[in-house]
């Protein structure tokens, strides 16, 4: 049933892909620097995070931050300011490196020693859909015990794999699982 919603929203329904909602929740659980990269404090915090160890520097390079050490030092000393494109690269590299660093810990918290984590799935918003075209979709909850594929895809920022992993997980909802391809929210705590 998933991927059948080729024209999602055609009749006024609103929502996001379930995998995107899961990624958003994992980002919230991972935490991180709240100050935007455009502010000096946010920029400096991200640069320090990405340059504090050789491993962090290599991960930043692998994530797409490919500037010379001289340029990096000038940014850290405040002598030069990154361009808008480089600010985007710094922020993207920070998010990717942060995800990779917290993935193992987050996975352990989500597994809860084999008990799994209860996930609440809030259905798509049908308030803009003509009454004749609405369908009954209810709030569902599910206990997810296997998080490896989901967290690995999230940490690698692989949207296709995350989508596939999430679809494989919601199959446990039974025959209605395809109705939850698009949702308003997916909530869980760890």
N, C-alpha and C positions, 0 to 999 in steps of 0.2 A: 504493500500500500504506500509506503513512503516513496518520494520522488514522483508521485502521481499528481501532486499539487503543482503542476507546471505553471498555472496561472493563479497562484495564491494571491488572495486579496481582490480578485476580480469582482466579487459581489460585496466587498466592504469589510471582510474579516481582517483583523489586525493581529500580528504576532511576529515572533522571530523563530528561526530554526531551533529545535531543541538542543542541538549540539552547541549552538552559539550561546544559549542560555546557560548551559553547563560550563562553558569556557568562562563566561562572565562571573559565575559563582566561584569557580576555581581561582580566578584572578583576585576576587575579593578575599578568599581564604588565604591566598599567598601573601597578601599585604604588599607593602612596598612604600616607595616615596610618594607622598601625596601632593607635594608642591609641583606645579607644572614645570616642564623642562624649559619653558620660556623665561621663567624667573631665575635669577642668578643662583639662589639657594637650591632650587631644583636641579639646575644644570650641574652645579658643583657636586651635589650629593650623588648624582648619576655617574659623573666622571670619576669620582673617588671609588664608587662601587665597582666600576668597570676597570679600574687601573690599580687596585690595591695589591694584587698578586699577579705573578706571571700567568697563572691559570686563568684568572679573570680577564687579563689582557688578550690572551689567545681566544677565549670564548667570545669576547667582544669583536675581535677580528673575524671570527667564524660567523658571527651574527650580522656582519656587514659594515662594521665601523672600521674602515680601512684608511686611516689617516696616518701620517708620519708621527714618530715620537716627538719631533720638534713642534709640530702643530698641537699635539696633545698637551705638551708642556706649556705652550703659550696660552692655551685655553685654561689650564689649571692655575696658571699664575695670573690670569685675568688680563693679559696683555692683548689678547685677541678674542673676538666673539665668533662662535660658529655661525655659519649661514643657516637659513631656514631649512634647507635640505639636510644639512649635517645635524641640526637639532632633531629632526625627524629620525635620522639614522641612530643618533645617540639614544633617543627614547625607545626605539624599536629594539636596539641591541640590549638596553637595560632590561626591558620586559622579557626578552628571550633568555638572557643569562639568569635573571631572577627566577623565572619558571624552572629552568634546569637545576638551579641550586636548591629550590624548595620541593621539587617533585618527590624525592625519596621520602622526606619527612611527611609530606601531605598524604602520600600513598599509605604510609603506616597509620596515620590518623584515620583515614577513610576506611581502612580494613578493620580497625578496632578488634584486632586479634581474632579475625575470622567471623565476627558478628556482622560486619558490613555497616552501611550507613543508610538510614531512611531518607528517601528522596521524595519530595512533594512536586507534583507536576500540575501546574495551573494551565488549563486549556486556553486556546486562542480566544480573543475577544471578538464576539459576534454582534456587538451593539450596533454596528453600522450595516448589518446584513438585513435585508428584507425579511420580515417574520416568516414568510412562506418558505424561505430558503435556509433557515437556520436548522441546526440539528442539535440533539441533546449530547453535549460533551461535558463530562463532570470532572471535578478535581480528583486526581488519583495519587496514590502513594505507592512506593515500591521500595523494597529493601535491596540495595545493590551490594553484592559481596565481592565482585571482581572488578577492580578499578584499574588494573594495569594498563590495558589498551587505551582507556580514556585518558588517564594521567600522562602516559607516554606521548600520545598524540597532542595533547594540550601543551606539554613541555616543549615539544618540537615545533609547535605552531603549525601542525599539519591538519588543516580544516577538513580535508576529505576523509582522512583516517578517523578523525574525531567524530565526524558525522556517521561513518560506518560503525564505529564502536558504540556510539549512542543508540543507533538503530538496533544493533544486536542486543543491547541491554534492555530496551523497552519492549522487546518481543515478549518478555515475561508478563506484560500487561494482558496478554490473551489476544483474542481476535480483534479487539479494538485498538491495538497498538498503533496502527497507521493514522489514527485521528490525532495523534500527539506528535506529528512531524513538526508542526508549528505550535508554539505555546506562547503564553504571556510571560511565564517565569518558571524556572526550575530551582527549587530551593533545597538546600541541605547544609548541614553544619558538620564540622570535624574538630 
